[in-house]
Amino acid sequence: MSTLYFVDHDRGEITETVLEGLTAARAIDSAVAAVTVGAAGDGLADKLFEYGAAAVHQIHHDELTDYAPAAWSDAVSELATSVGATAVIGVGTDRGSEVMAHVAAAMDLPLVANCIDIDASNDIWEMTRVRWGGSLHERARLEASVKLVTIAPHSAEATPVGASGTVTEFVPTLGDGAAVTRIVDRVTTEEGITLATAPVVVSGGRGVGSAEAFAPLEELAELLGGAVGCSRVVTNSGWKNHKYQVGQTGTVIAPDVYIACGISGAIQHWVGMMASKNVIAINTDPLAPMVTKAEYAVIADLHEVVPAIAAEILRRRG
Ligand SMILES: Cc1cc2nc3c(=O)[nH]c(=O)nc-3n(C[C@H](O)[C@H](O)[C@H](O)COP(=O)(O)OP(=O)(O)OC[C@H]3O[C@@H](n4cnc5c(N)ncnc54)[C@H](O)[C@@H]3O)c2cc1C
């Protein structure tokens, strides 16, 4: 087996999700080689070795200045062919999914996306993958000369092994204009802790009642060093921008603590935060799914409970 793991990085920055994917790829092939595209990814080699990559391929080319999905995938598929890879694994992030879909098209091969469990012990791989936003687990079999799969985010815990390995450079033969779409400019709209990476998320639903009533949730999130999230009812009502939405059609998160305020826990919301390590529900309805599934629940009006928690934190901090 010769396995490549595509590393989704943004100008040399990676998220925990990428290391989770590498951990899962390492379980499939202990000799997995990580692939970074563009010189900006070169600095990641030590981190990738630490999380179990046995080798790192660094792809360099003048066209690969910033994220460019078609060019990145052309380069990855060319590398896969060049080294005789029998599998290319990515992680089901936005970019990981996009690049792997392009790789599948470029190599004219099937792709099995969002796998949570893979048995690669036989020539035909068997896997379980999540569909319908996590509400369906599907068993699939993959028969292909090169196996292309993505790992579902948060389906493995990133585990360092402290290994070392070799770095090799690969220069693909990309033609001029291979980067059909590329980033030419970017505007930072959010600084600091983001919903996707916050260790604590204080999230509000219909029960919050208005855009203005999110102020106590924002204060609590700030006190806890976290971020604010919300349900789709909130974005549909125009109380919050879609970038705050958690769920199937929003952001999928896995914070240490998720505080759900006035959120019923519909399946489309639940699949976006079910990987949270601890869930605290604040809800007036003791039978709301969020309450019955949560580790802790406060059955009360969130408009009283949230400010009370913030006041107690401030009191204890003096
Ligand atoms: C294809 C599709 C995709 C979707 N994607 C998403 C998605 O990505 N994310 C998402 O969130 N939803 C999504 N939805 C919508 C989802 O089905 C639910 O409609 C939505 O999550 C409900 O939001 P909510 O919990 O805020 O509202 P509700 O279900 O109305 O729940 C409000 C809760 O607040 C409680 N409450 C009311 N007042 C108070 C109070 N004062 N104090 C405490 N608790 C109170 C109530 O008891 C209730 O449990 C999707 C739906 C579809 C069909």
The ligand as a Tripos MOL2 file, in Angstrom:
@<TRIPOS>MOLECULE
LIG
   53    58     1     0     0
SMALL
NO_CHARGES

@<TRIPOS>ATOM
      1 C1        -32.4100   20.9360    4.9850 C.3       1 LIG1
      2 C2        -32.4110   21.5960    6.3440 C.ar      1 LIG1
      3 C3        -31.2190   22.0520    6.8420 C.ar      1 LIG1
      4 C4        -31.1710   22.6720    8.0950 C.ar      1 LIG1
      5 N1        -29.9660   23.0940    8.5980 N.ar      1 LIG1
      6 C5        -29.9310   23.6210    9.8520 C.ar      1 LIG1
      7 C6        -28.6920   24.0230   10.4210 C.ar      1 LIG1
      8 O1        -27.6160   23.9620    9.8010 O.2       1 LIG1
      9 N2        -28.7110   24.5130   11.6950 N.ar      1 LIG1
     10 C7        -29.8640   24.6440   12.4200 C.ar      1 LIG1
     11 O2        -29.8050   25.1050   13.5760 O.2       1 LIG1
     12 N3        -31.0360   24.2750   11.9000 N.ar      1 LIG1
     13 C8        -31.1070   23.7850   10.6300 C.ar      1 LIG1
     14 N4        -32.3110   23.4650   10.0980 N.ar      1 LIG1
     15 C9        -33.5330   23.8290   10.8500 C.3       1 LIG1
     16 C10       -33.8950   22.8540   11.9620 C.3       1 LIG1
     17 O3        -34.6950   21.8150   11.4270 O.3       1 LIG1
     18 C11       -34.6900   23.5640   13.0920 C.3       1 LIG1
     19 O4        -35.8160   24.1800   12.5130 O.3       1 LIG1
     20 C12       -33.8810   24.6070   13.8400 C.3       1 LIG1
     21 O5        -32.6380   24.0940   14.2420 O.3       1 LIG1
     22 C13       -34.6680   25.0350   15.0740 C.3       1 LIG1
     23 O6        -34.0140   26.1370   15.6620 O.3       1 LIG1
     24 P1        -34.2590   26.4670   17.1950 P.3       1 LIG1
     25 O7        -33.8680   25.2900   18.0220 O.co2     1 LIG1
     26 O8        -33.6100   27.7550   17.4560 O.co2     1 LIG1
     27 O9        -35.8280   26.7280   17.2610 O.3       1 LIG1
     28 P2        -36.9760   25.8580   17.8710 P.3       1 LIG1
     29 O10       -36.9710   24.4730   17.3600 O.co2     1 LIG1
     30 O11       -38.2290   26.6320   17.7290 O.co2     1 LIG1
     31 O12       -36.6180   25.7470   19.4220 O.3       1 LIG1
     32 C14       -36.6190   26.8290   20.2840 C.3       1 LIG1
     33 C15       -36.3360   26.2940   21.6990 C.3       1 LIG1
     34 O13       -36.2040   27.3810   22.5900 O.3       1 LIG1
     35 C16       -36.8060   27.0400   23.8170 C.3       1 LIG1
     36 N5        -37.1400   28.2980   24.4740 N.ar      1 LIG1
     37 C17       -38.0810   29.2280   24.0990 C.ar      1 LIG1
     38 N6        -38.0260   30.2880   24.9080 N.ar      1 LIG1
     39 C18       -37.0530   30.0520   25.8160 C.ar      1 LIG1
     40 C19       -36.5210   30.7840   26.8970 C.ar      1 LIG1
     41 N7        -36.9780   32.0120   27.2110 N.pl3     1 LIG1
     42 N8        -35.5420   30.2240   27.6310 N.ar      1 LIG1
     43 C20       -35.0560   28.9940   27.3280 C.ar      1 LIG1
     44 N9        -35.5010   28.2550   26.3020 N.ar      1 LIG1
     45 C21       -36.5020   28.7760   25.5480 C.ar      1 LIG1
     46 C22       -37.9900   26.1720   23.4250 C.3       1 LIG1
     47 O14       -38.4030   25.3550   24.5120 O.3       1 LIG1
     48 C23       -37.4160   25.3830   22.2590 C.3       1 LIG1
     49 O15       -36.8400   24.1720   22.7150 O.3       1 LIG1
     50 C24       -32.3790   22.8400    8.8490 C.ar      1 LIG1
     51 C25       -33.5820   22.3620    8.3250 C.ar      1 LIG1
     52 C26       -33.6050   21.7550    7.0850 C.ar      1 LIG1
     53 C27       -34.9110   21.2500    6.5580 C.3       1 LIG1
@<TRIPOS>BOND
     1     1     2 1
     2     2     3 ar
     3     2    52 ar
     4     3     4 ar
     5     4     5 ar
     6     4    50 ar
     7     5     6 ar
     8     6     7 ar
     9     6    13 1
    10     7     8 2
    11     7     9 ar
    12     9    10 ar
    13    10    11 2
    14    10    12 ar
    15    12    13 ar
    16    13    14 ar
    17    14    15 1
    18    14    50 ar
    19    15    16 1
    20    16    17 1
    21    16    18 1
    22    18    19 1
    23    18    20 1
    24    20    21 1
    25    20    22 1
    26    22    23 1
    27    23    24 1
    28    24    25 2
    29    24    26 1
    30    24    27 1
    31    27    28 1
    32    28    29 2
    33    28    30 1
    34    28    31 1
    35    31    32 1
    36    32    33 1
    37    33    34 1
    38    33    48 1
    39    34    35 1
    40    35    36 1
    41    35    46 1
    42    36    37 ar
    43    36    45 ar
    44    37    38 ar
    45    38    39 ar
    46    39    40 ar
    47    39    45 ar
    48    40    41 1
    49    40    42 ar
    50    42    43 ar
    51    43    44 ar
    52    44    45 ar
    53    46    47 1
    54    46    48 1
    55    48    49 1
    56    50    51 ar
    57    51    52 ar
    58    52    53 1
@<TRIPOS>SUBSTRUCTURE
     1 LIG1         1 GROUP 0 **** ****
